[in-house]
């Protein structure tokens, strides 16, 4: 089998589609967009209103010495390990964001040029001069290998000024940036290690990158991405000794036990980390916790983790889906039933409260409880005791109640469907779990995790995702949140060919309203992407031209060209729900161009 490095130009000519998903820095077109000059032109200063934009994203200049002072204070307050993790995660988020911006700004860019654009962007932002020694990638197989030199590291300057030369690498934020940027392009977690560093006395920094499951002892690297110790590192996988690097190593390093693997918590985004911080804070207490958030965001997983990191972890965790139990049975399910309480009650049995004695009772979809059941639940919370259905005595229960809902309980109270006094009992410590669209930094990690999990579960060797599948998943709205991503990856794992990648047709097969993208090959083998088919775009153009005479005639008002432009921009922004990138695509503009036109017209909202 030929490696990526051995693929010749003749081979590429035979199969033009493969050049879209794999490449080598040795074969890269040095003039391919986005070049450093392209990136430089996308940097815009507006001193009059105190804003700077890079590719339409607002930026801020800071003194390196000030960042060094910040690092020193963080180290003094948090210690080195926590500071390193915090700065690594900040860098990861920046890398993910830059990858997203570059893909939106240059949708026609060659994949190799996009991989090279990250180092150029990092240099333009003043972080470090990056010298690529070599990188190669195959998106379909989820492989990537890169080696880089860093010169003039601003992070090292700040670190050395306060701490001098040490024994550990110190470019934590820059390493996180490289991880985030490359992972966003590959659709799989790519981990970098700084093997030489100026903070260790070397002339320059040297960085190596490859998939997480190809590193030995990768748990230490991954621990810096996780804000809390209970967030999984094993979920990303690690290659076991003796495993061939040329096989699907992702599945050779599966976690033990499907049930345990289903309960792994995976994430690195700031929204995910904020929820984890709150979970750790409340876990040692006995306070009632209310998880809120849309369906599919992982409320039961968070509740289970809350139990596992609490002093009650050795006692039962009992979960109840209140919506799945008929209203006539919910009371007996929660509080138990005495023999003879009703026809068919031939023996007494404990309810979920008693079965969770000493542990945690999780009430999912608590808003679906009837008003009668809500009243009894309120008494159990207030008094710490229950009565079985048909019983005549009170039973003391020592249970921590954790509830969850995907509806607005305050609105339910206003509509008379939920008791206000029960709400205040449940809402002691609320934790809101963000939807997946607000934690897009986690999507490549979750893609990698689910691919690995379902490959093992279904005994399928699927190598990765095609470039367009990665693009589609990173841009999808995920109304079903993590559960939907999980289902899509499982579906793709089943549909894809053995030893092949998951492609776009394997994913959105059940009526999902994904943004349609159309791809073609230019004569150079370059990927072309359009948001609509030619005939669809032409039809939209004809509709617009049909509308223009009505706007310009005397009865339609006194319109100027500027007013027409402002109207179109406002309509596109409204149709895109305020998303600048989506509005730019609707208008056939780049994001920075649209941002500039909005600022020029004084319409605002272009940050």
N, C-alpha and C positions, 0 to 999 in steps of 0.2 A: 504494500500500500504506500502511495506517495504521501509524504508529509507536505505541510503547507509550503515549506521552503523549496520543495522539489517540484512544485507545480510550475510548468513552463508557460510561456505566453501562448504557445501552440495549443497546450491543454486548455487554456482559458478561452481561446478562440473556438474550440470545439464545444464548449459549454459556457456560453456567455452568462447564464444565470448565476453560476458559482462565484463569479468575480464580485457579485453584489454582497456576498456574505463572508468572504475570506480575503485575506490580503497579507502583505509583507512589506515592511518599511523599505526593504531593498528595492522593491518594484514600484514604490510610490512615485506619483507624478509630483515633483516639488512645487509646480505652479498651480496645483489643483486648489480650488476654493474649499474652505476659507483660508487664505494666506494670512500672514501676520499683517500685511497691508490692509486686507479686507477687514480684519478684526479692529485694526487701529481706526479705520474710517467709521466703524460702528460706535466708537467712543465719542460721546457728545457732552460738552460742558455748557451749562447755563448759569453763569455766575450771578446774573441778576436776581434769580429766584432761589439760589442756593441748592441747585440739584445737578447731578451728574448721571448720565445714562450710559450703560454698556449693553448694546443689543436690546435697547428698550427697557432694561432692568436698572432701577435706581441703584447707584453705588455711593460710597463715601470714602474719601481719603483720610487716612489717619497717620500720625507719626509712628514710625517703627518703635521709637523709644517709649511711646505711650502704650503700645501693645506689649512691649517688654515689661513695663510696670504692671500692667494687668496680669500678665503671666506670673510675675513675682507674688502679687497679692493673692492670686488663686492658689499658688503653691503653699503660701504661708497659711491660708485658711483651710484648704481642702487636702493638702498633701500632694505628692507627685502623681500617684496613681490616678486619683480622681481628676486632677487637672489634665493629665494626659488624655483620659477618656473624654472629658468635656471638649477639649480642643480638637480631638480626632473627630468627634461627632459634628462639630461646627464645620470642619473642613469637608467632611462627607456631604453634608447638606449643600455646601457651596459647589462642590463638584457635580452633584446631581442636578443642581439648578443650571449650571453652565452647559451641561450636556443637553438639557431640555431646550435651552435658548438657542444653542447652535443648530440643533435639528430643526427647530421651527424657522430659523433665519435662513438656513441653507438646506432646504429639503432635497435638493438635487446633488448634494455633495457626495463624492466617492467615500465609501466607508473608511478607507485608509486615511483620507484627508481629515475625516471627523476625529479619528483616533489621535491624529497629530495635532488637531486644533486645541485640544485640552491643554497640553504644555504651552502652546502659544498664548492661549488665553490667560493662563496662570502667570506667564511672564509679563503680559500686558497689564495685569492687575498689580504688578509690582512685588509679587511674592518671591519669585526665584527665576533665574535663567535656567531653562531646561534643555539639556542636550540628549536627544534620543540616540542611544547606541544601537538598539534594535528592538523591534516589536513585530509579532505576527499574531494573527487571530483567525478563527473560524467560528463565526457566530452560530452557524447551524449545529456545531458540535460543542458550543459553549466553551471553547478553548481560547486562551490568550496567554502570551508570554512577552514580557517587556523588560528592558533594562535601560535605565536612564541615569544621567549624571545631573546633579543640581549644583549650580554655581551661584554665588552671591545670595545665599538664602537669608531673607529678612528675618525669618524665625530664629535661625541660628544666631544672628547678630544680637537680637534681643535677649536670647537665653544666655549667651556667653557673657554679655555685659553684666548680668546679675549673678550668674552661677559659675562662670568660668568653664574650663574644659573638664569633662567628666567621662564616665564610662558607658553612658547610654545615649542612643540617638535622641535628638530633641525636635526634629521637624514633624511634630505631631499633627498640626493642622494641615500641612502640605501632604502628608501621607494619607490623611482622611480624604482630602480633595481627590487624590489619585484614585483611591478606592471608589469613591462615589461616582466620579466621572466615567471610569472604565466600566463599572458594574452597570451603569445606565445604558451603555452602548451594547454590552454583551447580553444583558438580561440574566446574568448570573453573578454571584458575588465573586469579585476579583480582589484578592488581598495583596497588598504591597508591603514589603519590608525594607527598611532603610538599613543596609548592611554596612555602610560607611557614612560618617557624618562629621561635619566640621566641629560640632560640639564635642566630638570624641578625639579631636586633634587631626583629622584627615584633611587633605587639601580641598576636597569637595565631597559632596554627599553622593552616594550611589544607591539606587533604588531598584529592586526586583519585584516583578508582579506576575502572578499566575492565579488560577482558580483556587478558591479556599480549600477544596477537597484534595488538592495536590500538594499542599504544604504539610510538613510534619509539625506536630505540636501547634496547630493553628488556634487552639483555644485561647492562648494568651493574646494573640492578635485580635481575635473577635471580642474578647472581654472589654476592650477599649471602645468598641462600637455600642455596647450595651450599657444603658444608664444604671441598671440594677442587676445584682448578681443572679436573680431568679430568671432573668431573660435568657433564653436558650443560646448556647454556642454550639452544642452538639447537633442542633437541628440543621446547621449548614453543611455538615458532613466533613469527614476527614479520610483521606486515603489510608487504608491499612497497609502495613508492610507486606510486600510480596504482590501487591496488586499492580497489574500492568497499566502503565500510563496511557496506553493506546486503546484501552477498553473503556466502557462507560463507567468510569470510576465513581460517578455520582451515586450509583446504586450499590457499589461494593462496600460503601461506608454507611449503611443505613443504621438508624438508631434502633436500639433493642425494643421490640414489642410494638405492634401497631397501635395499641391503645395509648401507651405512653407517648408515642410519636404524635398522635392526634392532639395531645395536650401541650405541645411545645409552643412557647410564646416567642414570636419572631418579630423584630422591629428595631429600628434605629432612628426613626423620625422624631422630631421634637414633640409632635402631638402625642405619639405613642409613649415617649419617655415621660412626658408630663403626667399621663395617667399612671404609669408605673411608679413614679415618685409618690403619688397620692396613695397608691396601693400599699407601698412599704410603710408610709406614715401611719395608716390606720390599722394595719394588720396586727400589731401587738395588743391592741385595745379590744374591748368587747362591744364597741359601738356598732349600731346598725348601719349598713352601707346600702345606698341606692345607686345602681348602675343605670345610666341613661344612654341612649344612642339608638341609631337606626337598626333595623333587623340585619343580622349578619355581621356585626362588628366584633363579636367575640365576647359577649357579656358573660356567658356561662364559663368560658375559659378564664376570664379575669376573676370570677367568683371562686372557681376552683383553686386558682393560684393564691387568692387571698386566704383561703383555708390552709393551703399547704405551707405558707410562710407565717402562720399564726400559731400561738401556743396550743391551739386545738387540733393541730395537724394529725395527732394520733387517734382522734375520735372520728365518728362518721361525718361524711359530707353527703347530704341528701338533697337532690335537685328535684324540683317540681315544676312542670310546665303547666301553669294554671289554665292556659287556654286549651290544653289538650284533654282536660278532665270535664265531663258534663257537669253542669251547674248543680244537678241533684246529688252528685257524688262528691263534690269538692270538700264539703265539710267533713264527711267521714274519712276522706283521704288525708286531710290535714290533721284532724283531731282524733281520729279513731272512732270505733263504734262498739257499743256493748251488745252482748247477745240479746236477741229479741227486740232490738230497737225498731226494727221494721221487718217486713216479710222478706225472708231470705237471709237475715242476719243470724245464722245458726251458731255462731261463736263470736266471742269478743276478739278484737284485734286492735293493735296500736296504730295510730296514724303517723304521718311523717314527722310531726313534732317529737313524738316519743322515740321514734327510730333515730332521730338526729341528736338524742340526748348527749350532752357534753360536747357536741360538735357544731356543725354549721348547717342551717337549712336555707337553701337557695330557692326563692320564689320568682320564677321567670314569668314575664308577662302578667305582673301582679294587677295591672289595670283591668283585666278581664274578670276579676272576682266579683261575685254578686254583692249587693249592699249588705245582705245578711252575713255572708262570709267575711266581708270587710270588718263588720262589727265584732265578730268573734276573734279575728286576727288582731284587732286593736286591743282587745282585752288580754289576749295572750302576751302581747308586747308590753302592756302596762303592768300587768300583775305577775307575769312570769308563770302563769298556770293556765291549764286548758280543761275542758270537759269533753269527754267522748260523747258522740251522738247517742242519746238514750241513757246517758249516765247521770248519776246523782251526786257524784263527788268530784272535787277539783284535784287535778294532778299537777304537781310542780314540775316544770321543765326548765332545764338549763341549756338553752339553745341560742346561738347567735343567728339572727335572721339577716339574710342578705337578699335584697329584692332587685328586680330589673324591669325596665319598661322601655318600649320603643315609641311611646306616645307622650305628649305633654300632659303631665298629671295636673298642672295648674289649670289647663284648659278643660280637662275632664271634671275638675271641681266646679268650674264655672257652669259647665253643662249639667251638673247634678249627678254625674255618673261615678264620682269618687269622693270618699269622705275626706274632708279637710283635716280632721284630727288624725286620721290614719296617715295621711301624707306627711304631717309633721313628725309622726313617730318613725316613719321610714326614711325621711330625708335628713337624718342626723349628719351623715357624711356622704354627700353626693359625689359621684365620680362620673364625668361624661366621657364616653369612649368615642373618639372621632371616626367619621366615615373614612373609607379607604381613599376617597378623592382628596381628603385633607392630609393624607400621609403617603403621598406618592413616592417619597424616598424609600419606602418599605417594599414597593412592588417588585423590584428585581430580587430582593431577598426572599420574598414569598413565592415568586415564580420558581426560584431555584429549589426552595424547600419542598413545594408541592410536586415539582417534577421528580425530585428524588424519592419522595414518599410514595407517589402513585406508580412510579416505575417499579419499585419493590413490591408494592401491594398487588399489582396486576401482572408481575413478572414480564415487564416490557422494557426493552432497552431502547429508550428514546434519548437522542444525543443532546438536544437543546431546542432552541427556537430560531426560526429564520429572522432576518433583520426586520422584515415587515410585520411579523408576528410580535416582535418586541415593541416596535413602534405602536402597533395597535393597542397592546395591553397597557403601555405606559400612558396612552392618550385616552383610554376608555373611562367613562364616568362611573362604572361599577355601581349601579343602583342596588345590587344585592350585596355589595361590600365584599368582605373577605370570603364569605361563603360562595359568592359568585365566581371570584377568581379561582377558588379551590375547585369548583365544578368545571370551569373552563379548562384548567390545566389537566384535570382528570380526563375530561372528554378528549383533549388533544393527545394525551398519552395513549389513549385507546385507538384513536383514529390514525395517528401517525404510523408510517412504515417502521418496521423493525430496523434499528440502527440508523434511523433517519431523524430529521428534526420535525418539530411541530410547526406547521405553517398556518397562515391565516384561514384557509378553508377548513382546517381542523377545529377551529375555535368557535366562531360565531355562526352556529348552525341551527339555532333554536329561536330565531326572531329577535335576538339582541339588537338594540338600536345603536350599533357601533358606527362611529363616523366612517363613512366609506372612503377608502383611498384607492386610487388606481395607479398601477405601476407599469412602466414600460422601459425598454432598453434603448438608449441612444446608440448612435453608431460607434461611440467610444466604449460602450459597455457600461455607461454610467446609469445609475438608477434615477428614473424620473417619477415624480409623484405629483398627482393632481387630486384635488378634493372632489372633482366631479368628472364624469365622462364628457368627451368633447361635445356630444350632442346635447347633454344636459346643460353644460355651460353656455352653449350657443342659445339654447332655449331661454335661459335666464337673462342673457343679454338682450334677446328680442323683447322679452317682457318689460325690461327696463326702458328700452327705446320706445316701446309703445306708451309708456307712462309719461315720458318726458314732454311731449306736446301738450298734454293736459296740464302740466305744471307751468309751462311757459305761456299759455294763452292768456288773454286778458282776464278771463273769468277765474283763472287759477292763481292770480296774484302777481305781484311784481317780483320775480325771482332773479337773483344774480347767480353767477357760477359758484361763488363762495357759499351762498346760502344752500345751493343744491348739494355741494360737497358736504357741508355740515349736516344736512338732512340725511344724506346717505350714511354718513358715519354714525349718526345717532341711531338710525334704524338698525345698522349692523350691530352696534353695541347692545342694543336692546334684544335683538334676536339671539345674540351670543351670550346673553345673561351677564353682560359686563366683562366677559373674558376677552382681553385685548387680542390674544393670539388667534382665537376663533373668529373674532370680528375681522381681523386682518385677512384671514383666509377667505372669508365671505366676499371681501372687496377686491381680492386679488393683489393685496399689498403685503409687504413684509411687516413684521411687528414693529421694528424701529420706525419705518416710514409712517405707519398709522399713528404711532405715538407722537411723532414729530408734527403730523398734521393736526392732531387733537390739541397739542400744546399751542400751535400757531393760531388756531381758531379760538383759543381760550375756553374750550369746552371742559378741560380738566379731566381727571381720572386716567391719566396716561402713565402713572407711576407703575 
